Amino acid sequence: MMTHPIEEIENALEVLNLPRLISKADVKKQFRFLAKKYHPDKGGDAKKMEELNDAYAILMEYIEGFRYTFDAEEISKQCPQANHTQRFRP
């Protein structure tokens, strides 16, 4: 049974203990931190390491394959501070 991509991403975020709003660099940093802790060569659990690898692969595939839109509405959502002063002009 295939899971929905949203569920896969939410599960991956949970496995890596990450919030929904995160940068690519932070995903890598958290993965490396947990990999050091759970790697079988360091006395960790092989099953947990496999879960971490799968979660990291899912998130990186999503990040790398994300299609960006550069329309004005989306930019204003992503950068609300840019329009902040415009709201107070007479």
VENKA-V825633 format. One record per pair of residues at least 4 apart in sequence whose ideal C-beta (glycine too) atoms are under 7 Angstrom apart, sorted by the first residue. I is the first residue (numbers start at 1). GAP is how many residues later the second one is. Records with the same first field share a line. If there is no record, write none. Layout:
I: GAP, GAP
This chain:
3: 4, 5
5: 4
6: 4
7: 4
8: 4, 50
9: 4, 49, 50, 53
10: 4
11: 4
12: 4, 43, 46, 47
13: 5, 7
15: 36, 37, 40
16: 14, 15, 18, 36, 39, 40
17: 13
18: 4, 9, 12
22: 4, 5
24: 4, 39
25: 4
26: 4
27: 4, 32
28: 4
29: 4
30: 4
31: 4, 21, 25
32: 4
33: 4
34: 4, 18
35: 4, 14, 17
36: 6
37: 7
38: 6, 7, 10, 11, 14
39: 5, 10
40: 4, 6, 9
44: 4, 5
45: 4
46: 4
47: 4
48: 4
49: 4
50: 4
51: 4
52: 4
53: 4
54: 4
55: 4
56: 4
57: 4
58: 4
59: 4
60: 4
61: 4
62: 4
69: 5
70: 4, 5
72: 4
73: 4
74: 4
75: 4
76: 4, 6, 7
80: 4
83: 4
